[in-house]
Amino acid sequence: MSQELLRIDTSANKSQDTTNYNNTNSESPVPFSPISSSSSQKQAPPPSPLLLSQASYFIHSLHESHAKLSGHSVLLTQQEIQHHVLQFLSDFDEKRKSKYGTLATTISEKEQEHLIQVFNKKLANMYKEEGNLYLKKKRYATSVDLYIASCLIAPDQPIYYSNLAAALYFCKRYQESERACELAIMLDPQYGKAYSRLAKVKETLNKFDEAVKNYEKAIELETSQTVKESIIQQRNELLTKIKK
């Protein structure tokens, strides 16, 4: 099993994988929509509307197909989301009180938009962290659910697609994993881990020339010497396989 696929990114901006595909958790799918259509995290330059449209289409299609395939979803209920919202607003109000000496009676439109963005960012990252935990437990189908949730809330964040790609790979859903990697790279062309994951998927699909190219790009972008050496080894093993 590729260690590169298992290497989890726990940063808030970019993530990793493990889940028993025959998960017995039979929760019925819970409809979920983010608090606002606003993206939860900002990057410069922002993705084009066309790219976000492509990413959203892929994620929504994957969400539907995965719910049918796995027969369950682990997304938060609306009641749980409401609880998190109220707690978040309560904490925000306490901060205003300490700053201005009084509780807020009204929140401006600008503050509302900011709160929505911050809350969605926290919620998307929470799903990602849960996905990482399930991935480590090798409950891959459940981690797919959770990473899909992150992508639905924050469709402009490459880390969520990269983690989703790893979970899909372990579910042996290679074409979907390939597409998730490609979207992560389209959102951030400098995201080295997405290239190494895409290389592994391409190799599994016997697309060896494309796999080599992606390994080379991952090697170019990787900053950790230890990880870089691991990717170089994977590339060299593939080159040896091709020559046979």
DABELNOR-V50503 format. One record per backbone hydrogen bond with DSSP energy under -1.0 kcal/mol. NH is the residue of the N-H (numbers start at 1). CO is the residue of the C=O. If there is no record, write none. Layout:
BEGIN
nh->(NH & NH)
co->(CO & CO)
END
This chain:
BEGIN
nh->(6 & 19 & 52 & 53 & 54 & 55 & 56 & 57 & 58 & 59 & 60 & 61 & 62 & 63 & 64 & 65 & 66 & 67 & 68 & 69 & 70 & 71 & 81 & 82 & 83 & 84 & 85 & 86 & 87 & 88 & 89 & 90 & 91 & 92 & 93 & 94 & 95 & 96 & 97 & 98 & 99 & 100 & 101 & 112 & 113 & 114 & 115 & 116 & 117 & 118 & 119 & 120 & 121 & 122 & 123 & 124 & 125 & 126 & 127 & 128 & 129 & 130 & 131 & 132 & 133 & 134 & 135 & 136 & 137 & 138 & 139 & 139 & 140 & 143 & 144 & 145 & 146 & 147 & 148 & 149 & 150 & 151 & 152 & 153 & 154 & 157 & 162 & 163 & 164 & 165 & 166 & 167 & 168 & 169 & 170 & 171 & 172 & 173 & 177 & 178 & 179 & 180 & 181 & 182 & 183 & 184 & 185 & 186 & 187 & 188 & 191 & 192 & 195 & 196 & 197 & 198 & 199 & 200 & 201 & 202 & 203 & 204 & 205 & 206 & 207 & 208 & 211 & 212 & 213 & 214 & 215 & 216 & 217 & 218 & 219 & 220 & 221 & 222 & 228 & 229 & 230 & 231 & 232 & 233 & 234 & 235 & 236 & 237 & 238 & 239 & 240 & 241 & 242 & 243)
co->(2 & 138 & 48 & 49 & 50 & 51 & 52 & 53 & 54 & 55 & 56 & 57 & 58 & 59 & 60 & 61 & 62 & 63 & 64 & 65 & 66 & 67 & 77 & 78 & 79 & 80 & 81 & 82 & 83 & 84 & 85 & 86 & 87 & 88 & 89 & 90 & 91 & 92 & 93 & 94 & 95 & 96 & 97 & 108 & 109 & 110 & 111 & 112 & 113 & 114 & 115 & 116 & 117 & 118 & 119 & 120 & 121 & 122 & 123 & 124 & 125 & 126 & 127 & 128 & 129 & 130 & 131 & 132 & 133 & 135 & 18 & 134 & 138 & 139 & 140 & 141 & 142 & 143 & 144 & 145 & 146 & 147 & 148 & 149 & 150 & 154 & 158 & 159 & 160 & 161 & 162 & 163 & 164 & 165 & 166 & 167 & 169 & 168 & 173 & 174 & 175 & 176 & 177 & 178 & 179 & 180 & 181 & 182 & 183 & 184 & 188 & 190 & 191 & 192 & 193 & 194 & 195 & 196 & 197 & 198 & 199 & 200 & 201 & 203 & 202 & 206 & 207 & 208 & 209 & 210 & 211 & 212 & 213 & 214 & 215 & 216 & 217 & 218 & 224 & 225 & 226 & 227 & 228 & 229 & 230 & 231 & 232 & 233 & 234 & 235 & 236 & 237 & 238 & 239)
END
